[in-house]
Amino acid sequence: MSKKKTFSQLINSDTPVLVDFHADWCGPCKMLSPIVKQVASEMGGRVKVVKVDVDRNQAAAMKYGIRGVPTLILFKNGKILWRQSGAMPKKALLDILQRFV
């Protein structure tokens, strides 16, 4: 039985970690969710994907200054490599992630 990792443990990884800050009530988040799943699948193990509900995880949202959802942040070893707010097409997200893996 593995212990659940904290948010900072998750983002402190040699593998890039894409964090999708979202909310259940957010329309653009619902549009972005399947895109993020497809991108995670296509990237294989080269990128980890973590979804964070800002209403349930307000501390993490505040720490990273999330003002609007969806916001995507790419971390590696705990450092922010890239961030963007708003939905985006799958190809654009794949192109961005390719630069960091």
GIHUJO-V637875 format. One record per run of one state. SS is the DSSP state (H for helix, E for strand, C for the rest). FROM is the first residue (numbers start at 0). LEN is the number of residues. If there is no record, write none. Layout:
# GIHUJO-V637875
SS FROM LEN
SS FROM LEN
This chain:
# GIHUJO-V637875
C 0 6
H 6 5
C 11 4
E 15 7
C 22 4
H 26 20
E 46 7
C 53 4
H 57 6
C 63 7
E 70 6
C 76 2
E 78 7
C 85 4
H 89 9
C 98 3
